[in-house]
Amino acid sequence: MHTESHDRISRRSLLRAATGLLLSASVSPLTARAAATVEQRYIAALGRVRLHGADDPETDVWAYNGIVPGPVVRLRQGESARLVVENRLDQGTTVHWHGIRLPNAMDGVPGLTQPPIRPGESFAYEFTPPDAGTFWYHPHANSLEQLGRGLAGAVIVEERDAVTVDRDLLWLLADWRLTSDGEIAAGFGNAMEAAMSGRVGNTVTLNGRVSETEPVRAGERIRLRLVNASLARIMALRFEGHRPMIVAIDGQPCDPHEPEGGRMLLGPAMRIDVVLDMQGEPGRRYAVIDDFYDGLSYPVTQLAYDDKPPLRSHPPDTPTDLPRNPLPEPDLAAAERHDLTLQGGMMGGGAMAGMGGMMSGGMMRGMMGMGGGAAWAINGMSMTGDGHAGMEPALTFQRGRSIVLTLRNETAWWHPMHLHGHSMRVLTRNGEPVPHRQWQDTVLMAPKDVVEVAFVADNPGDWMLHCHVMDHQMSGLMTVLRVA
């Protein structure tokens, strides 16, 4: 396990590290980092950061160790970790280690798996990550506001054997709603937004800042880890003039493949690892575009090539496959099969989808949102908030059984559905087989999608399944699956 420094790191030093000289023209494995201590500490507290340029105002945020995003948590596959979280906020918090298959007591869901960490107190999360890959961490208490004010960071679990690339880069993308004076806008839990697309912001940052350029060198091979830490913003990323190769989704290696149509769909909480061979021209810039929302395309950043000659004339012929993680393969022939149907939300004409008596706009305004009412349901049942004691499971599975879930999105909105404690193999989408052996913990569903997923229920406990558009989760699009 590697321990990150908890001192505030300057943007200049980060930039220097990112643009350091490449010492060799041949591809060599990145050096694995040695463990320094058995414990890492993270403090959740108020902070102040600069999300824009030097001439723009700072923003009041909630942050881990005073920086946004929080420190990168670097762990080693199969090595135990002890991560101590201290709460200096004026409200309870927890940390969910998103996508990591860990013991239920370490999952960070208040009430369901642990009491909230009260102000002034600490909690030690202890687990051994079985899977290498790209994960992330965030609160699961007052999730909408705590995540929306900046509490998020990446987790990188390094492979036992280093992967062969020139550089391993992380882009944690976050979406903020800022006022004209640079502060975070109030209005978390808006009832109308909760029944529609959620709180989509007006500013997107890359590793905690609005990015104009990211430095690269012609000829290098980069492993780029993409994390969408937004509350609600779905992204469709295009790399102008480049052909990214997807090698992992949600931390789990897949068959290397180019994204369909050159666009990578990245819903909230999703991660995609790509291999990028930098074949652009020295001195040129190439845009990275998010064009998910019709008519609202914008540049996330630009790949800025330095003027040096290419590191090599042709892409290396080394394989891009990542070593597989030890995921149990579900037995589809003997699997239990269950349906989970997503319901509710705003439809055309200002009415709600059928959810019992919640049909009219007037009733919707009086009942949904952060006040505890519901705008959404799964199989007719709404669980609002962040999770709490006494949440009855929608389904109970015998430990070790293979499970096939058919997820049906009967709503007019997109939903990234996240299952805690497990990874799911995505089998079919709208009746068509899903290629490339894709395992995910967060499955993005378009309106009216029907998706089949499979997994082995091998991790005992009560596990949340919920939409990771945080407004949707808080207003009912959540349930519990029990592995007994």
C-alpha positions in Angstrom: 0.0 0.0 0.0 1.3 3.4 -0.9 0.6 6.4 1.3 -0.1 9.7 -0.4 1.3 12.9 1.1 -1.4 14.8 3.0 0.3 18.2 2.5 -1.3 20.6 0.0 0.3 20.0 -3.3 0.8 23.0 -5.6 -0.6 23.1 -9.0 2.8 24.0 -10.3 4.4 20.9 -8.9 1.6 18.7 -10.3 2.2 20.3 -13.7 5.9 19.7 -13.5 5.3 16.0 -12.6 2.9 15.6 -15.6 5.3 17.1 -18.0 8.5 15.5 -16.8 11.1 14.3 -19.3 10.6 10.8 -20.8 13.8 9.0 -20.1 13.6 6.3 -22.7 12.2 5.8 -26.2 11.3 2.2 -25.5 8.1 1.3 -23.5 8.9 0.1 -20.1 6.7 -0.9 -17.1 5.9 1.8 -14.7 7.7 1.3 -11.4 5.4 0.0 -8.7 5.3 2.2 -5.6 6.5 0.7 -2.3 4.3 0.7 0.8 5.4 3.3 3.3 2.9 2.9 6.2 0.0 0.7 7.1 -2.4 3.7 7.5 -3.6 6.7 5.5 -5.6 9.6 7.0 -8.2 11.7 5.3 -9.9 14.8 6.8 -13.3 16.0 5.6 -13.5 19.8 6.3 -14.3 23.2 4.8 -11.8 24.5 2.3 -11.2 27.1 -0.3 -9.8 26.3 -3.8 -9.4 28.0 -7.2 -11.4 26.1 -9.8 -10.7 28.7 -12.6 -7.6 30.6 -13.5 -5.4 32.8 -11.3 -7.4 35.9 -11.9 -10.7 34.3 -10.9 -12.1 34.1 -7.4 -11.6 31.2 -5.1 -14.6 28.9 -4.2 -15.7 27.7 -0.8 -15.8 23.9 -0.9 -15.9 20.9 1.3 -12.7 18.9 0.7 -10.6 16.0 1.8 -7.2 17.1 3.2 -7.9 20.6 1.8 -7.7 19.8 -1.9 -10.2 19.2 -4.7 -10.4 16.5 -5.7 -9.1 14.7 -2.6 -5.8 12.9 -2.5 -5.4 10.0 -4.8 -5.7 6.8 -2.7 -3.1 4.4 -4.0 -3.5 0.8 -2.9 -2.0 -2.5 -4.1 -4.1 -5.4 -5.2 -4.3 -8.0 -2.5 -2.7 -5.8 0.2 -4.6 -4.7 3.2 -5.5 -1.0 3.7 -6.5 1.0 6.8 -8.0 4.3 5.8 -8.9 6.6 8.6 -11.5 9.3 7.9 -11.8 12.3 10.3 -14.9 14.4 10.1 -14.4 18.2 10.7 -17.7 19.1 9.0 -20.7 20.3 11.1 -22.8 17.3 10.0 -22.4 13.5 9.9 -20.5 11.9 7.0 -19.3 8.5 5.7 -17.0 7.4 2.9 -18.1 4.9 0.2 -15.2 3.2 -1.6 -17.1 3.1 -4.9 -16.6 -0.1 -6.9 -14.4 -2.0 -4.5 -15.6 -5.4 -3.5 -15.1 -5.0 0.3 -16.7 -6.3 3.5 -20.2 -4.9 4.1 -19.2 -3.2 7.3 -16.7 -1.1 5.3 -19.2 0.1 2.6 -19.9 3.5 4.1 -23.7 3.6 3.9 -25.1 5.4 7.0 -27.5 3.3 9.1 -27.3 0.3 6.7 -23.6 -0.6 7.2 -22.3 1.9 9.9 -23.4 4.9 12.0 -22.5 8.2 10.4 -19.2 9.6 11.5 -20.2 12.5 13.8 -18.5 15.9 13.8 -15.1 15.6 15.5 -15.0 11.8 15.3 -13.1 9.4 13.0 -13.8 6.0 11.5 -11.2 3.4 10.2 -12.1 1.6 7.0 -10.1 -1.6 6.7 -10.2 -3.9 3.7 -8.0 -5.7 1.2 -8.9 -4.8 -2.4 -9.2 -8.0 -4.5 -9.3 -6.1 -7.8 -6.8 -3.8 -9.5 -8.2 -0.9 -11.4 -9.7 2.6 -11.2 -12.2 3.3 -8.4 -13.2 6.4 -6.4 -14.4 7.5 -3.0 -17.2 9.9 -1.9 -19.7 10.4 1.0 -22.9 8.5 1.3 -24.4 10.9 3.9 -26.2 14.0 2.6 -24.8 12.7 -0.6 -26.2 15.3 -2.9 -24.7 18.3 -1.1 -21.5 16.7 0.2 -20.5 15.4 -3.2 -21.8 18.6 -4.9 -19.6 20.7 -2.7 -16.4 18.8 -3.6 -16.0 15.7 -1.4 -14.6 13.2 -3.9 -11.4 11.5 -4.9 -9.9 8.7 -6.9 -8.7 5.3 -5.8 -6.1 3.5 -7.9 -5.5 -0.1 -7.0 -2.3 -1.0 -8.8 -1.8 -4.3 -10.5 0.6 -6.8 -9.0 2.6 -6.6 -12.3 3.0 -3.1 -13.6 1.3 -2.3 -16.9 3.5 -1.3 -19.9 2.9 2.3 -20.8 4.9 5.5 -20.8 2.6 7.4 -18.5 -0.4 6.6 -16.3 -2.7 9.6 -16.0 -5.8 10.3 -14.1 -8.6 12.7 -15.2 -11.2 13.1 -12.5 -14.0 15.1 -14.1 -16.5 17.0 -11.9 -19.5 19.2 -12.6 -20.2 22.3 -10.5 -23.0 24.8 -10.4 -21.3 28.1 -9.7 -22.7 31.6 -9.3 -21.2 34.7 -11.1 -18.9 35.3 -8.1 -17.5 31.8 -8.2 -19.4 30.3 -5.3 -21.3 27.1 -5.3 -25.0 27.8 -6.0 -27.6 27.0 -3.3 -30.7 25.0 -4.1 -29.6 21.4 -3.6 -32.6 19.1 -3.7 -34.7 21.1 -6.1 -37.9 19.1 -6.6 -38.3 19.7 -10.3 -34.7 18.8 -11.0 -35.1 15.6 -8.9 -37.9 14.4 -11.2 -35.9 15.2 -14.3 -32.2 15.1 -15.1 -30.9 16.1 -11.7 -28.6 19.0 -10.8 -26.4 19.5 -13.9 -23.9 22.3 -13.4 -22.4 25.0 -15.5 -18.7 24.4 -15.0 -16.7 21.2 -15.6 -13.3 20.7 -14.0 -10.5 18.2 -14.7 -8.5 17.3 -11.6 -10.0 20.2 -9.7 -9.6 23.0 -12.3 -11.1 24.2 -15.5 -8.6 22.9 -18.0 -7.5 24.6 -21.2 -4.7 22.2 -22.2 -3.2 19.0 -21.0 0.5 18.4 -22.1 1.4 15.4 -24.1 4.3 14.3 -26.3 4.1 12.8 -29.8 4.8 9.1 -29.9 4.1 8.3 -26.2 1.6 5.7 -25.0 -0.6 6.8 -22.2 -3.0 4.9 -19.9 -5.7 7.5 -19.2 -8.1 6.8 -16.2 -11.3 8.7 -16.7 -13.6 9.2 -13.6 -17.0 11.0 -13.8 -17.5 12.4 -10.3 -20.5 14.6 -11.3 -23.8 14.7 -9.5 -25.8 14.2 -12.6 -23.9 15.2 -15.8 -23.5 12.4 -18.3 -20.6 12.8 -20.7 -19.9 11.6 -24.2 -16.2 12.2 -24.8 -14.6 12.4 -28.2 -10.8 12.8 -28.7 -10.3 14.8 -31.8 -7.7 13.2 -34.1 -7.1 10.2 -31.8 -8.3 6.6 -31.5 -8.7 5.7 -27.8 -8.7 2.0 -27.0 -11.0 1.1 -24.0 -9.2 -1.4 -21.8 -11.3 -1.3 -18.6 -14.7 -0.2 -17.5 -15.5 0.5 -13.8 -12.1 -0.9 -12.9 -12.6 -4.2 -14.6 -10.5 -5.1 -17.6 -12.5 -5.8 -20.8 -11.5 -6.9 -24.3 -9.7 -3.9 -25.8 -11.9 -2.1 -28.2 -12.5 1.3 -29.8 -15.7 3.2 -28.6 -18.7 3.0 -30.9 -18.7 6.0 -33.1 -15.6 7.3 -31.4 -17.7 8.5 -28.3 -17.2 7.2 -24.8 -20.4 7.4 -22.7 -19.5 8.1 -19.1 -22.4 8.4 -16.7 -22.0 9.7 -13.1 -19.8 7.4 -11.0 -18.5 5.5 -14.1 -14.8 5.0 -14.9 -13.2 4.1 -18.2 -9.5 3.3 -18.7 -8.2 3.9 -22.2 -4.9 3.4 -23.9 -4.0 6.5 -26.0 -1.2 6.3 -28.6 -0.3 10.0 -29.1 0.0 10.2 -32.9 -0.7 13.9 -33.3 1.7 16.4 -34.7 4.3 18.1 -32.4 3.1 21.6 -31.6 -0.5 21.0 -32.4 -3.6 21.0 -30.1 -6.5 18.5 -30.3 -9.8 19.1 -28.6 -11.4 16.6 -26.2 -15.2 17.3 -26.6 -18.2 16.4 -24.5 -21.2 16.4 -26.8 -23.7 14.3 -24.8 -26.4 17.0 -24.5 -27.9 18.2 -27.8 -26.7 21.6 -28.8 -24.5 21.9 -25.6 -21.2 20.6 -26.9 -18.1 22.1 -25.2 -14.4 21.4 -24.9 -13.3 19.6 -21.8 -9.7 20.4 -22.6 -7.1 20.2 -25.4 -4.3 17.7 -25.8 -1.3 20.1 -26.3 1.6 18.5 -28.0 5.0 19.9 -27.2 7.4 20.7 -30.0 9.8 17.8 -29.4 10.2 15.2 -32.1 8.1 12.0 -31.6 9.2 9.6 -28.9 8.9 6.8 -31.4 7.8 6.7 -35.1 5.1 4.0 -34.7 2.9 2.9 -31.8 4.5 0.1 -29.8 3.4 -3.5 -30.6 3.1 -4.4 -26.9 -0.4 -5.7 -26.0 -2.9 -3.4 -24.4 -4.8 -6.1 -22.5 -4.9 -5.7 -18.7 -4.7 -8.7 -16.4 -8.1 -10.0 -15.4 -9.3 -9.6 -11.9 -10.5 -12.6 -9.8 -14.2 -12.2 -10.5 -16.4 -15.3 -10.1 -18.1 -16.3 -13.3 -21.8 -16.6 -13.0 -23.4 -19.9 -14.0 -26.1 -18.6 -16.4 -27.8 -22.0 -16.9 -28.4 -22.3 -13.1 -28.9 -18.7 -12.3 -31.8 -17.2 -10.4 -33.6 -14.6 -12.5 -35.3 -11.4 -11.3 -36.8 -8.2 -12.8 -36.2 -4.8 -11.4 -38.2 -2.0 -13.0 -37.3 1.7 -12.7 -40.4 3.9 -12.5 -41.4 7.5 -12.0 -39.9 10.9 -12.9 -41.3 13.7 -15.0 -42.9 12.7 -18.3 -44.2 14.9 -21.1 -46.7 17.5 -20.2 -45.6 18.1 -16.7 -47.1 14.8 -15.3 -45.4 12.1 -13.3 -45.1 8.5 -14.5 -47.4 6.1 -12.9 -46.4 5.5 -9.2 -49.5 4.9 -7.2 -51.2 8.2 -6.5 -48.3 10.4 -7.6 -49.6 11.5 -10.9 -50.2 15.2 -11.0 -47.7 18.0 -11.0 -49.3 19.5 -7.9 -48.9 16.3 -5.9 -45.3 16.0 -7.2 -44.4 19.4 -5.9 -45.8 18.6 -2.5 -44.3 15.2 -2.1 -40.9 14.8 -3.7 -37.3 15.8 -3.2 -35.1 16.3 -0.2 -38.0 16.6 2.2 -38.4 12.8 2.2 -40.9 12.4 -0.5 -40.4 10.3 -3.6 -40.2 11.0 -7.3 -39.0 7.5 -8.3 -39.5 3.9 -7.5 -38.0 0.4 -8.2 -40.7 -2.3 -8.5 -43.2 0.2 -7.0 -41.2 0.9 -3.8 -39.3 4.1 -3.1 -36.4 4.4 -0.7 -35.4 8.0 -0.2 -32.3 9.6 1.3 -28.9 8.0 1.7 -29.7 4.7 3.3 -30.9 4.0 6.8 -31.5 1.2 9.4 -34.5 -1.0 8.7 -34.4 -0.7 4.9 -36.1 -4.0 3.9 -34.4 -5.8 0.9 -36.3 -6.0 -2.3 -34.6 -9.4 -3.0 -32.6 -11.8 -0.9 -30.0 -14.1 -2.4 -28.4 -17.2 -1.0 -24.7 -16.7 -0.8 -22.8 -18.2 -3.7 -25.8 -18.3 -6.1 -25.6 -17.0 -9.6 -28.0 -14.1 -10.3 -29.4 -12.6 -13.5 -31.1 -9.3 -13.1 -33.2 -7.7 -15.8 -33.2 -4.0 -15.3 -36.1 -2.2 -17.1 -36.0 1.6 -17.4 -39.7 2.6 -17.8 -38.8 6.3 -17.3 -38.1 9.1 -19.7 -34.6 9.8 -18.2 -31.1 8.3 -18.1 -30.0 6.4 -15.0 -26.5 5.1 -14.1 -27.5 2.1 -11.8 -24.8 1.3 -9.2 -24.7 -2.0 -7.2 -22.6 -1.9 -4.1 -20.2 -4.8 -3.1 -20.3 -6.6 -6.5 -19.4 -6.2 -10.1 -21.9 -7.2 -12.7 -21.3 -8.8 -16.1 -23.4 -6.9 -18.7 -25.0 -9.6 -20.9 -27.5 -7.9 -23.2 -29.0 -4.5 -23.9 -32.4 -4.3 -25.5 -32.1 -8.0 -26.6 -28.7 -7.6 -28.2 -25.6 -9.3 -26.7 -23.1 -6.8 -25.2 -19.6 -7.5 -26.6 -16.1 -7.2 -25.2 -16.8 -9.0 -21.8 -17.9 -5.9 -20.0 -18.1 -6.0 -16.2 -19.5 -2.9 -14.5 -20.6 -1.7 -11.0 -22.5 1.2 -12.6 -24.6 0.5 -15.7 -25.8 3.5 -17.7 -29.4 3.0 -18.9 -31.0 5.2 -21.5 -34.8 5.8 -21.4 -36.7 2.6 -22.1 -33.6 0.5 -22.0 -33.8 -3.2 -20.9 -30.4 -4.5 -19.7 -29.5 -8.0 -18.4 -26.7 -8.3 -15.9 -25.3 -11.3 -14.1 -23.1 -11.8 -11.0 -22.4 -14.3 -8.2 -23.8 -13.2 -4.9 -20.7 -14.1 -3.0 -20.4 -11.0 -0.7 -22.7 -11.3 2.3 -24.6 -8.3 3.6 -27.3 -5.7 2.7 -26.1 -3.9 -0.4 -27.6 -0.8 -2.0 -28.6 -0.7 -5.7 -29.4 2.9 -6.7 -29.2 5.5 -9.4 -26.0 7.6 -9.2 -27.8 10.7 -10.4 -27.8 11.8 -6.8 -31.1 13.7 -7.0 -32.7 10.4 -8.2 -31.2 8.3 -5.4 -32.3 10.9 -2.8 -35.8 11.0 -4.1 -36.5 7.2 -4.3 -34.5 5.4 -7.0 -32.9 3.1 -4.6 -33.4 -0.4 -3.1 -31.5 -3.0 -1.1 -30.3 -6.5 -2.2 -29.5 -8.9 0.6 -26.9 -11.7 0.3 -27.5 -14.1 3.2 
